[in-house]
Amino acid sequence: MNDFNIISRDIINSLNKTKRDRRLRKNKNIIKLVSEVNLNINNFIYPLFIKRFGENEEISSMKGIFRISIDNLLKEVNECLNLGIRNFILFGVEDRKDKFGKYAYDQDSIVVKSIDLLKKEFKDDILLFADVCLCEYTDSGHCGVVDINNYVDNDLTLGLLGKAAVAYAQAGVDFVAPSSNMDFQVAYIRKLLDKLGYYNVGIMAYSAKFNSVFYSPFREAADSAPKFGDRSSYQISPLSPKQAINRILKDIEEGADIVMVKPALAYLDIIYQAKQLIKTPLAAYNVSGEYAMIKNVSNFIDEEKLILEILLSIKRSGADIIISYFTKSLPYLIQKYL
């Protein structure tokens, strides 16, 4: 043992000790000083599920997330503004459904009414994104119009997505966010908005949207589960990363101002690859299933630190923007830990 100690001391003495990495981890102030990745609330978007009437209703599979009635919407957004949260994406929760998803684009649409209400109250103090899809509004629960063979008709669906985008633009939305995964959805919506004079309404495209079980809690929240089959004919297979990258590049070519990878946590490789290829802002959706997993293990692990570690991994992989149900917790977590 004495021989080992002598040998060990000799080796240590022979090392070049001019560079000690641990000097940069000596205390929290130094760690913060040299940090390469940080979380900024300005880069986050908070999802809001909006229903027509009644009291706010907690979503059973998403502890702490609520369906908010239009009557309570101003209060909710005011609370967020007090936390420094200014970016929101809106999802309508609609009981009235039909084959063509009429209440996605009708003037009585929950989202149309919400945009109008929020923009009249808060004007440019907030940034509003509106999800453009039909799944919350069709009786099939699919993201487009189903034909007689139970196949989603791409081109017929484009026209209805366009109607929704125009309705949201008329109400004053800042960005429309087409998420139905129809071919040419970005090009169609961009040309339609431009033709009608809505040049300044941006498009955040759900470009690399994978066919994922991570969406299950969202489908409860928005009452948007498909009544038959699945969405594999229009959402990207997890087996096909090249399709995801190609879709991102095509959406940029078609006029997307922001492109997105969804889900985030299981597709950090796609976020990283996309970031190396594009200069367009890149969003990642930290989806409902990722949220639910964290909430469901909170009895066994430090939830606050787990949230931060996951959000930092998404940011570190290359996301410029993160859509997350943890956004309201973030100001507190940043102040406490970062």
N, C-alpha and C positions, 0 to 999 in steps of 0.2 A: 504493500500500500504506500509506503514511503517512497519507493521508486516511482510509482505512478504519479504521486504528487509532485515529485521533482521534474518528471517528464512533462507533466501538464503545465507546470509553471514555466518551463523552458519554452514550450510551444507558445504560450500566451505572450511571453516576453518578446518572442520573435515576430509576432504579428505586427502589421502596419496599423497602428492604432490612431493615426491622424484623422481618419474618417470614421466617426461613430454615428450611425443612423439614429441611434436612440436619443441623441441630443435634440433631434427634431420632434421627439415624443416626450420630452421631459415634463411638460405640464400642459394643461388644456389650452392656455393662451398660445403656446407655440404651435400646438396641433391645429388650432383655428387659423393661425397666421399663414401656415403653409398648405392649407386645405386646397385641393384641386377641384373638388366637387362640393357644391352647396345647394341647398333648397331655398327657393325664393317663392313666397306666396303669389307673386305676380305671374309666375309661370304655371299656376295651377288653375284648373277649371272644376267647378263644383256641380255635379249633376243634381237636378231637381225633378222629382216625379210630381206632377200636378194633376189633381182630380177636380171635379166640378164643384161638389158640395161637401158639407159635413166637417167633422172634426179631423184634425190630422191623424193619420193612421199608421202606426209602426208596421214595417214590413217584417213578417215573422222570420224570414231567412236572412235578414240584414239588420241585426240589432243596432238601434240608434239611428236608422234611416227611415224616413216617413214619406208616405203619400201626403202631399200638402194641398189643401183646398185653395182655390183661387182667393177666397176670402182672407186666408192667412198668409198669402204670398208676400205681400209688402212687409209684413212683420218679419218673415224669415229672411228676406233679402236685407232688410235693415240690420238684423243681427249679424249677418255675414259681413256687411260693410263695416260694422264696428270692429270686426276681427281683421279687416284689411283684405277681405275676399271680394273681388269685383268681377270675376269671370264665371259665367253660369251656362250650362247646357240644359235645355228644357226637353222633357219627355211628357207627353200627354197620357193620362190613364183614362180610358174611355169605355163606358158600358155599351154605347151604341156602336154596333159593328155591322158591316155588310161586305159583300163580295169585293167592292171597289174601294173600301177604306175611305168613304166619303168624309168622315170627320177628321181626317188628317188635313184636309185643305178647305173645308167648308168655312164660311165666315163665323159659324158657331163653334169652330174648333177651339178646344181648350188651349192649345199652344198659341193660336192667333190672339185669343183674348188675353193670355198671359203676357205675350210680347207687348201688346198695346198698353196694358196696365203698367207694366214695369218701365217701359220707355217714357210714358207720360210722367211717371213719378220721379224716375232717377236720371233720365236722359243719358248723357254720355258718362255719367259716373259709374255705369256698369257696362260690361261687354256681354252681349247675349248671343249664344249659339243655339240653333234649333235642330234637333235630330229630324232628318227627312227620311222617313220609312213608312211602310204601311202595316207592319206586323201588329202594332197596338190597336189598329182600327179595322182590320179585315176579320170576317167571321171564320176564316181558315187559320188565322194566326200566322200566315206566311207573309213574307216581306214584299209580296207583289200579288198581282191578280192571277188566280189559279184557273187554268183552262179545263176542258172536259176530260183531259187525261191526267188531271191533278199535277200538272207541270206549270211552274210559274212563267207566265208570258212576259218575256223581257221587254219588248218594245211597247206593249200596252201599258206596262208598269211605268215606263219612262214618262209617259204623258201625265200620269197621276203624281209621280214624284215632282214633276215640273210644276203642276198646279200647287202642290204643297209649298214648294220653294218660293213661288211667286206670292202666295198668301202670306208667308212669313216675312218676305221682303216688304210687302205693302204695309205690314203691321209695324215695321221698324227694326227687324232683326239685323245684327251686325254680320253674322255668318250663318249660312245654312250648312248642314252636315249630312250629306247623303250617305246612308248606311245599309242600303238594301242589297248591295253587291250586284246590281244589274250592270251588264256591259254598257259602256258609253254614258253612264249616269252623270258623270262630271261634265262631259262635253255638252250633253243635252241641256243640263241646267245652266251652265255658263252661257251658252248661246241664247237661251230663252231669257235669262235675266238681263243680258246685255241688250237684246232686241227691245225689251220693255223699259229700258232706261235705268235698270238697277245695277249700274256699273260698279258701285262702291260696296255692294253686298258681297262678302267673301265666301269662299267655299273651303270648308275643312272636310276632306274626304276620308271616309273609313276605307282606306285603300287595301291594306293587308289585314283583312278581317277574316280570321280563321274560324272554321267550323269547330266549335269548342263547347265542352260541358261546363266551362267556367261561367257561362252566361245564365245558368239555371236560376239563381236568385233574382236576376234582372227580369226574367220572364214572369216570375211571380209578381214582382213589383209593378211591372207595366201591363200585366195580364196579356202577355204576347206569345205564349207558348203555342207552337204549331199544333193544330188539332189532328193532324195525321202526318206521317212521314217525318222527314227532317229537312235540314237546309243545305245538305251536302251538294246539291246541284248548283248552288249559287255562292256559297261561302267556300273559302279556300281550304283545301285539305292540309292538315299538319304534316303530311308526307311530301308537300310540294313547296318548299321554300322559294324556288326560282319563280313560281307563279306569283308569290307575294311581292318579290322584288320587281318583277315585270309590271305588276298592277300599280305599284307605287310610281314607277317611271311613266307609265301611261297616264295616270291621273294628273301628274305634273304637266305632261304634254297637253292634256285636255283642258287645263286651266285651273287646277286646284292650287289654292294659296297655302294651304297646310295639308299635309298628308299624315295618316295615322296607322299605327300598328295596334291591333287588338286581338286577344288579350296582351298584357305586357309581360307578366312574370315568366310565363312559359315560352316566351318568344323574344327574349333579350338578344338572342343571336340575330334575329331579323332586324331589330332596332339598330344593332351595331352595324350590320351590313349596309342597311339603308343609309345610315349617317355617313358612311364612307363614300357614298355615291352621289348624294344630293346636297344642294344648298338651300332647298326649300325647308321652311320650319317643319319639324317632325314631332308629332304628338304620339303619346302612348296612353292607352286606356287601361288603368289599374281597375279591373272589372269586378263585378259583384261577387263572383266566386272567390276571387283573391281576398276581397274584403271579408266575406263570410268565414273563410278558413282561419284568418287571423283572429276574428272575434271568437271563434269556437275553440281556440287553443289558449285563450287568455288566462285560464286557470292554471296553466302549466308552464307558461313562459312570460317574460316581461313584454307585455303588449306594446307599450310605448316605444321601446327600443326596437322591437320587431318591425313596427310600422316604419320607423326611420330607416332601418337597414334595407327594407324592401324598396322604399321610395328612392333611396340613394342608389340602389342597384339599377333602377330604371333610368335615373338621371345619368349615372355613370356610363350606361350602355349607349347613350347618345340622344335621349329624348330631350327636346327643347321645352316641350309642354307636357304636363301630366294631367289627365282627367282622373280624379280619384274621389271616392266616398270618404276618404280620410281628410279632405281639405279643411274642414272646420276644426279638426284637431291640430292641424299643422302649425298655426302661429304659436300655440302653447308649447308644442314639442320643439320647435326651432329655438324659442327663447330658453327652454330648459336645458337642451342638450347641445345645440349648435351655436 
